[in-house]
Structure formats: C-alpha cells, structure tokens
Amino acid sequence: MIYHLTDPDRWARSLADGMHTGSTRDADLADEGFIHCSTAEQWPATVERFYADVEELLLLHIDESLLDVPVVHEQLGDAPAAFPHVYGPIPVSAVVQVERLR
C-alpha cells in the first residue's frame, strides 16, 4: 500500500475522469512527470511539512498491485527512506480507501 495526499476538489475531478493525475500541491502529473506518494511511515511527516496550512485534506490509500504504471522508490535529498513515485495516472479503482484527514 502507498499513500497520496490530495484535496477534495482534485479528488472529485479524478472520480469524474476515472484517473487521478494530481502529483502534489498545485502540480499535476504533466508538470512533475510522476505522482508523489508516501509509505505508511512517511505520510504523517509529509502532511506536517507540506500541508500544514491546508484546511481540507484527503489521504488516498493506493493498492500498488492494481496499478499498470511503474512505481519507483526514489531517494529525495537526505530523507531517511526512498519515496514511492507513480510514473503515470492512477486509476480510481486502485484507490481502495479515501480517508479525510481534516
């Protein structure tokens, strides 16, 4: 399981499209080249570091086995562990749970 943070409006558009292409805050897959994700251990720190000021936030639980695009675990700077990056759109059917964080 990998995890992705997004806002309710972006997720609503993804549901309508059948694919999620939001990469990170205010950036899309087309902008970044991949979709930023986290492991279960990483996402809480990602929320604190990059989304502390976001009022509405969703955590998408993504089953990697349901993806038909590459997931590459890549080291970012001095992070203690590599982050999973999804190199293509995420089908909404691969999102097995949507958790409202706030």
mmCIF file of the C-alpha atoms, coordinates in Angstrom:
data_MODEL
# 
_entry.id   MODEL 
# 
loop_
_atom_site.group_PDB 
_atom_site.id 
_atom_site.type_symbol 
_atom_site.label_atom_id 
_atom_site.label_alt_id 
_atom_site.label_comp_id 
_atom_site.label_asym_id 
_atom_site.label_entity_id 
_atom_site.label_seq_id 
_atom_site.pdbx_PDB_ins_code 
_atom_site.Cartn_x 
_atom_site.Cartn_y 
_atom_site.Cartn_z 
_atom_site.occupancy 
_atom_site.B_iso_or_equiv 
_atom_site.pdbx_formal_charge 
_atom_site.auth_seq_id 
_atom_site.auth_comp_id 
_atom_site.auth_asym_id 
_atom_site.auth_atom_id 
_atom_site.pdbx_PDB_model_num 
ATOM 1   C CA . MET A 1 1   ? 0.000   0.000  0.000   1.00 0.00 ? 1   MET A CA 1 
ATOM 2   C CA . ILE A 1 2   ? 1.179   3.506  -0.836  1.00 0.00 ? 2   ILE A CA 1 
ATOM 3   C CA . TYR A 1 3   ? -0.433  6.805  0.095   1.00 0.00 ? 3   TYR A CA 1 
ATOM 4   C CA . HIS A 1 4   ? -1.137  10.066 -1.700  1.00 0.00 ? 4   HIS A CA 1 
ATOM 5   C CA . LEU A 1 5   ? -2.357  13.397 -0.330  1.00 0.00 ? 5   LEU A CA 1 
ATOM 6   C CA . THR A 1 6   ? -4.854  15.479 -2.256  1.00 0.00 ? 6   THR A CA 1 
ATOM 7   C CA . ASP A 1 7   ? -7.694  17.920 -1.773  1.00 0.00 ? 7   ASP A CA 1 
ATOM 8   C CA . PRO A 1 8   ? -11.402 17.106 -2.114  1.00 0.00 ? 8   PRO A CA 1 
ATOM 9   C CA . ASP A 1 9   ? -11.882 19.196 -5.290  1.00 0.00 ? 9   ASP A CA 1 
ATOM 10  C CA . ARG A 1 10  ? -8.998  17.471 -7.070  1.00 0.00 ? 10  ARG A CA 1 
ATOM 11  C CA . TRP A 1 11  ? -10.289 14.059 -5.999  1.00 0.00 ? 11  TRP A CA 1 
ATOM 12  C CA . ALA A 1 12  ? -13.792 14.897 -7.264  1.00 0.00 ? 12  ALA A CA 1 
ATOM 13  C CA . ARG A 1 13  ? -12.303 15.708 -10.700 1.00 0.00 ? 13  ARG A CA 1 
ATOM 14  C CA . SER A 1 14  ? -10.373 12.439 -10.602 1.00 0.00 ? 14  SER A CA 1 
ATOM 15  C CA . LEU A 1 15  ? -13.532 10.479 -9.844  1.00 0.00 ? 15  LEU A CA 1 
ATOM 16  C CA . ALA A 1 16  ? -15.245 12.104 -12.826 1.00 0.00 ? 16  ALA A CA 1 
ATOM 17  C CA . ASP A 1 17  ? -12.246 11.336 -15.082 1.00 0.00 ? 17  ASP A CA 1 
ATOM 18  C CA . GLY A 1 18  ? -11.670 7.816  -13.756 1.00 0.00 ? 18  GLY A CA 1 
ATOM 19  C CA . MET A 1 19  ? -7.968  8.646  -13.265 1.00 0.00 ? 19  MET A CA 1 
ATOM 20  C CA . HIS A 1 20  ? -6.033  10.662 -10.709 1.00 0.00 ? 20  HIS A CA 1 
ATOM 21  C CA . THR A 1 21  ? -3.256  12.826 -12.148 1.00 0.00 ? 21  THR A CA 1 
ATOM 22  C CA . GLY A 1 22  ? -2.647  15.251 -9.290  1.00 0.00 ? 22  GLY A CA 1 
ATOM 23  C CA . SER A 1 23  ? 1.019   14.995 -8.340  1.00 0.00 ? 23  SER A CA 1 
ATOM 24  C CA . THR A 1 24  ? 1.437   17.271 -5.354  1.00 0.00 ? 24  THR A CA 1 
ATOM 25  C CA . ARG A 1 25  ? 0.143   20.631 -4.182  1.00 0.00 ? 25  ARG A CA 1 
ATOM 26  C CA . ASP A 1 26  ? -0.770  22.750 -7.195  1.00 0.00 ? 26  ASP A CA 1 
ATOM 27  C CA . ALA A 1 27  ? 1.104   20.417 -9.573  1.00 0.00 ? 27  ALA A CA 1 
ATOM 28  C CA . ASP A 1 28  ? -0.086  17.735 -11.942 1.00 0.00 ? 28  ASP A CA 1 
ATOM 29  C CA . LEU A 1 29  ? 1.481   14.600 -13.391 1.00 0.00 ? 29  LEU A CA 1 
ATOM 30  C CA . ALA A 1 30  ? 2.185   16.565 -16.584 1.00 0.00 ? 30  ALA A CA 1 
ATOM 31  C CA . ASP A 1 31  ? 4.143   19.139 -14.541 1.00 0.00 ? 31  ASP A CA 1 
ATOM 32  C CA . GLU A 1 32  ? 6.173   16.746 -12.366 1.00 0.00 ? 32  GLU A CA 1 
ATOM 33  C CA . GLY A 1 33  ? 6.483   13.640 -14.550 1.00 0.00 ? 33  GLY A CA 1 
ATOM 34  C CA . PHE A 1 34  ? 5.271   11.444 -11.682 1.00 0.00 ? 34  PHE A CA 1 
ATOM 35  C CA . ILE A 1 35  ? 2.799   11.440 -8.804  1.00 0.00 ? 35  ILE A CA 1 
ATOM 36  C CA . HIS A 1 36  ? 4.293   11.951 -5.348  1.00 0.00 ? 36  HIS A CA 1 
ATOM 37  C CA . CYS A 1 37  ? 3.331   9.245  -2.868  1.00 0.00 ? 37  CYS A CA 1 
ATOM 38  C CA . SER A 1 38  ? 4.451   8.115  0.569   1.00 0.00 ? 38  SER A CA 1 
ATOM 39  C CA . THR A 1 39  ? 4.739   4.955  2.614   1.00 0.00 ? 39  THR A CA 1 
ATOM 40  C CA . ALA A 1 40  ? 2.674   4.426  5.755   1.00 0.00 ? 40  ALA A CA 1 
ATOM 41  C CA . GLU A 1 41  ? 5.610   5.693  7.802   1.00 0.00 ? 41  GLU A CA 1 
ATOM 42  C CA . GLN A 1 42  ? 6.224   8.766  5.626   1.00 0.00 ? 42  GLN A CA 1 
ATOM 43  C CA . TRP A 1 43  ? 2.841   10.370 5.055   1.00 0.00 ? 43  TRP A CA 1 
ATOM 44  C CA . PRO A 1 44  ? 2.380   11.924 8.542   1.00 0.00 ? 44  PRO A CA 1 
ATOM 45  C CA . ALA A 1 45  ? 5.644   13.882 8.198   1.00 0.00 ? 45  ALA A CA 1 
ATOM 46  C CA . THR A 1 46  ? 4.682   14.876 4.644   1.00 0.00 ? 46  THR A CA 1 
ATOM 47  C CA . VAL A 1 47  ? 1.420   16.318 5.982   1.00 0.00 ? 47  VAL A CA 1 
ATOM 48  C CA . GLU A 1 48  ? 3.299   18.333 8.606   1.00 0.00 ? 48  GLU A CA 1 
ATOM 49  C CA . ARG A 1 49  ? 5.964   19.582 6.231   1.00 0.00 ? 49  ARG A CA 1 
ATOM 50  C CA . PHE A 1 50  ? 3.966   20.386 3.089   1.00 0.00 ? 50  PHE A CA 1 
ATOM 51  C CA . TYR A 1 51  ? 0.266   20.526 4.016   1.00 0.00 ? 51  TYR A CA 1 
ATOM 52  C CA . ALA A 1 52  ? 0.144   22.108 7.487   1.00 0.00 ? 52  ALA A CA 1 
ATOM 53  C CA . ASP A 1 53  ? -1.836  25.080 6.174   1.00 0.00 ? 53  ASP A CA 1 
ATOM 54  C CA . VAL A 1 54  ? -4.320  23.056 4.094   1.00 0.00 ? 54  VAL A CA 1 
ATOM 55  C CA . GLU A 1 55  ? -7.803  23.045 5.622   1.00 0.00 ? 55  GLU A CA 1 
ATOM 56  C CA . GLU A 1 56  ? -9.284  20.110 3.688   1.00 0.00 ? 56  GLU A CA 1 
ATOM 57  C CA . LEU A 1 57  ? -7.052  17.134 3.004   1.00 0.00 ? 57  LEU A CA 1 
ATOM 58  C CA . LEU A 1 58  ? -7.623  13.567 1.866   1.00 0.00 ? 58  LEU A CA 1 
ATOM 59  C CA . LEU A 1 59  ? -5.323  10.583 2.164   1.00 0.00 ? 59  LEU A CA 1 
ATOM 60  C CA . LEU A 1 60  ? -5.693  8.136  -0.731  1.00 0.00 ? 60  LEU A CA 1 
ATOM 61  C CA . HIS A 1 61  ? -4.793  4.519  0.075   1.00 0.00 ? 61  HIS A CA 1 
ATOM 62  C CA . ILE A 1 62  ? -3.474  3.034  -3.181  1.00 0.00 ? 62  ILE A CA 1 
ATOM 63  C CA . ASP A 1 63  ? -3.042  -0.678 -3.801  1.00 0.00 ? 63  ASP A CA 1 
ATOM 64  C CA . GLU A 1 64  ? 0.161   -0.886 -5.850  1.00 0.00 ? 64  GLU A CA 1 
ATOM 65  C CA . SER A 1 65  ? -0.873  -4.253 -7.302  1.00 0.00 ? 65  SER A CA 1 
ATOM 66  C CA . LEU A 1 66  ? -3.774  -2.516 -9.084  1.00 0.00 ? 66  LEU A CA 1 
ATOM 67  C CA . LEU A 1 67  ? -1.523  -0.063 -10.936 1.00 0.00 ? 67  LEU A CA 1 
ATOM 68  C CA . ASP A 1 68  ? -0.467  -0.664 -14.523 1.00 0.00 ? 68  ASP A CA 1 
ATOM 69  C CA . VAL A 1 69  ? 2.238   2.030  -14.468 1.00 0.00 ? 69  VAL A CA 1 
ATOM 70  C CA . PRO A 1 70  ? 5.663   1.924  -12.793 1.00 0.00 ? 70  PRO A CA 1 
ATOM 71  C CA . VAL A 1 71  ? 6.118   2.742  -9.124  1.00 0.00 ? 71  VAL A CA 1 
ATOM 72  C CA . VAL A 1 72  ? 9.719   3.747  -8.461  1.00 0.00 ? 72  VAL A CA 1 
ATOM 73  C CA . HIS A 1 73  ? 11.063  4.251  -4.944  1.00 0.00 ? 73  HIS A CA 1 
ATOM 74  C CA . GLU A 1 74  ? 13.435  7.203  -5.167  1.00 0.00 ? 74  GLU A CA 1 
ATOM 75  C CA . GLN A 1 75  ? 15.650  8.864  -2.617  1.00 0.00 ? 75  GLN A CA 1 
ATOM 76  C CA . LEU A 1 76  ? 14.946  12.560 -2.083  1.00 0.00 ? 76  LEU A CA 1 
ATOM 77  C CA . GLY A 1 77  ? 17.750  14.562 -0.542  1.00 0.00 ? 77  GLY A CA 1 
ATOM 78  C CA . ASP A 1 78  ? 18.613  13.434 2.963   1.00 0.00 ? 78  ASP A CA 1 
ATOM 79  C CA . ALA A 1 79  ? 15.269  11.713 3.627   1.00 0.00 ? 79  ALA A CA 1 
ATOM 80  C CA . PRO A 1 80  ? 15.761  8.576  5.743   1.00 0.00 ? 80  PRO A CA 1 
ATOM 81  C CA . ALA A 1 81  ? 13.925  6.385  3.179   1.00 0.00 ? 81  ALA A CA 1 
ATOM 82  C CA . ALA A 1 82  ? 13.053  6.475  -0.513  1.00 0.00 ? 82  ALA A CA 1 
ATOM 83  C CA . PHE A 1 83  ? 9.628   7.782  -1.535  1.00 0.00 ? 83  PHE A CA 1 
ATOM 84  C CA . PRO A 1 84  ? 7.330   5.928  -3.957  1.00 0.00 ? 84  PRO A CA 1 
ATOM 85  C CA . HIS A 1 85  ? 6.676   7.833  -7.179  1.00 0.00 ? 85  HIS A CA 1 
ATOM 86  C CA . VAL A 1 86  ? 3.979   6.703  -9.607  1.00 0.00 ? 86  VAL A CA 1 
ATOM 87  C CA . TYR A 1 87  ? 5.011   7.262  -13.223 1.00 0.00 ? 87  TYR A CA 1 
ATOM 88  C CA . GLY A 1 88  ? 1.581   7.552  -14.781 1.00 0.00 ? 88  GLY A CA 1 
ATOM 89  C CA . PRO A 1 89  ? -2.045  8.197  -13.924 1.00 0.00 ? 89  PRO A CA 1 
ATOM 90  C CA . ILE A 1 90  ? -3.597  6.339  -11.010 1.00 0.00 ? 90  ILE A CA 1 
ATOM 91  C CA . PRO A 1 91  ? -6.902  4.646  -11.894 1.00 0.00 ? 91  PRO A CA 1 
ATOM 92  C CA . VAL A 1 92  ? -9.512  5.462  -9.254  1.00 0.00 ? 92  VAL A CA 1 
ATOM 93  C CA . SER A 1 93  ? -10.117 1.704  -8.985  1.00 0.00 ? 93  SER A CA 1 
ATOM 94  C CA . ALA A 1 94  ? -6.614  1.378  -7.450  1.00 0.00 ? 94  ALA A CA 1 
ATOM 95  C CA . VAL A 1 95  ? -7.647  3.692  -4.604  1.00 0.00 ? 95  VAL A CA 1 
ATOM 96  C CA . VAL A 1 96  ? -9.046  1.281  -2.051  1.00 0.00 ? 96  VAL A CA 1 
ATOM 97  C CA . GLN A 1 97  ? -9.773  3.822  0.682   1.00 0.00 ? 97  GLN A CA 1 
ATOM 98  C CA . VAL A 1 98  ? -10.159 7.590  0.928   1.00 0.00 ? 98  VAL A CA 1 
ATOM 99  C CA . GLU A 1 99  ? -9.501  8.960  4.388   1.00 0.00 ? 99  GLU A CA 1 
ATOM 100 C CA . ARG A 1 100 ? -10.453 12.515 5.324   1.00 0.00 ? 100 ARG A CA 1 
ATOM 101 C CA . LEU A 1 101 ? -7.638  13.896 7.469   1.00 0.00 ? 101 LEU A CA 1 
ATOM 102 C CA . ARG A 1 102 ? -9.232  17.282 8.077   1.00 0.00 ? 102 ARG A CA 1 
# 
